């Protein structure tokens, strides 16, 4: 039994780090963003994007760490699986809080489209051997990310006006400084955890002989835990406040879209560049 436990200790460490990431996300990052949104009068889209970009930090650190160790395949499957799992977790939160009837609105088509397109492209890359290692692929994916930012801004100019009354009605009970402190601590904690996630993934590949795609799926599940936490926390907060609008749904949709698109168009290109740099230096 001791030998068996020792053999799987790195896999157990991955799970333990995942639990730590959930706690950090829930009680530092998400709480800090909630305080910031209330005090700085942020609209639901901005709040959702902050959550989406922040909760993608584990994917960034894990992808860069695995790429630096020559495991770009694990990084690619981390991104692909993370985007799939993010979407499933969003749907789970949507159903749990009975928001599925609200999502069938034309105003949410673009966010849904962005989130879904960020699933298809990584899967396409995974089936095209060698394409994921090209610097041109990194450039193309980064261009896709820029297109997302521009289109999202153009198509959603109405959001601030739509929620203006509700934004002004909310009164924050904490300072902006305390909110930023929590966010900073959350990002630092998630970044450190993500670094060790990459190291543990490498150990799992080497010691257990797992293929890179399997490690990528393990990482994808673990690095999606912050998104899961924020999806449920935002809907829970909206329910607690008795919100009648779609602001909670809008925030979570932008959280999903921003997380998936940054994984695809920002984080994986960085992983490609790190991998190519390491390959050429060795």
MOZITA-V710579 format. One record per backbone hydrogen bond with DSSP energy under -1.0 kcal/mol. CO is the residue of the C=O (numbers start at 1). NH is the residue of the N-H. Records with the same first field share a line. If there is no record, write none. Layout:
BEGIN
CO = NH, NH
END
This chain:
BEGIN
1 = 5
2 = 6
3 = 7
4 = 8
6 = 9
8 = 12
9 = 13
10 = 14
11 = 15
12 = 16
13 = 17
14 = 18
15 = 19
16 = 20
17 = 21
18 = 22
19 = 23
20 = 24
21 = 25
22 = 26
23 = 27
24 = 28, 29
25 = 30
28 = 32
29 = 33
30 = 34
31 = 35
32 = 36
33 = 37
34 = 38
35 = 39
36 = 40
37 = 42
43 = 47
44 = 48
45 = 49
46 = 50
47 = 51
48 = 52
49 = 53
50 = 54
51 = 55
54 = 57
56 = 60
57 = 61
58 = 62
59 = 63
60 = 64
61 = 65
62 = 66
63 = 67
64 = 68
66 = 71
67 = 70
71 = 75
72 = 76
73 = 77
74 = 78
75 = 79
76 = 80
77 = 81
78 = 82
79 = 83
80 = 84
81 = 85
82 = 86
83 = 87
84 = 88
85 = 89
86 = 90
87 = 91
88 = 92
89 = 93
90 = 94
91 = 95
92 = 96
93 = 97
94 = 99
95 = 98
99 = 102
103 = 105
105 = 108
106 = 109
108 = 112
109 = 113
110 = 114
111 = 115
112 = 116
113 = 117
114 = 118
116 = 119, 120
117 = 121
119 = 123
120 = 124
121 = 125
122 = 126
128 = 131
130 = 133
131 = 134
134 = 138
135 = 139
136 = 140
137 = 141
138 = 142
139 = 143
140 = 144
141 = 145
142 = 146
143 = 147
144 = 148
145 = 149
146 = 150
147 = 151
148 = 152
149 = 153
150 = 154
151 = 155
156 = 159
158 = 162
159 = 163
161 = 164
163 = 167
164 = 168
165 = 169
166 = 170
175 = 179
176 = 180
177 = 181
178 = 182
179 = 183
180 = 184
181 = 185
182 = 186
183 = 187
184 = 188
185 = 189
186 = 190
187 = 191
188 = 192
189 = 193
190 = 194
191 = 195
192 = 196
193 = 197
194 = 198
195 = 199
196 = 200
197 = 201
198 = 202
199 = 203
200 = 204
201 = 205
202 = 206
203 = 207
204 = 208
211 = 215
212 = 216
213 = 217
214 = 218
215 = 219
216 = 220
217 = 221
218 = 222
219 = 223
222 = 225
224 = 228
225 = 229
226 = 230
227 = 231
228 = 232
229 = 233
230 = 234
231 = 235
232 = 236
233 = 237
234 = 238
235 = 239
236 = 240
237 = 241
238 = 243
246 = 250
247 = 251
248 = 252
249 = 253
250 = 254
251 = 255
252 = 256
253 = 257
254 = 258
255 = 259
256 = 260
257 = 261
258 = 262
259 = 263
260 = 264
261 = 265
262 = 266, 267
263 = 268
266 = 270
267 = 271
268 = 272
269 = 273
270 = 274
271 = 275
272 = 276
273 = 277
274 = 278
275 = 279
276 = 280
277 = 281
278 = 282
END
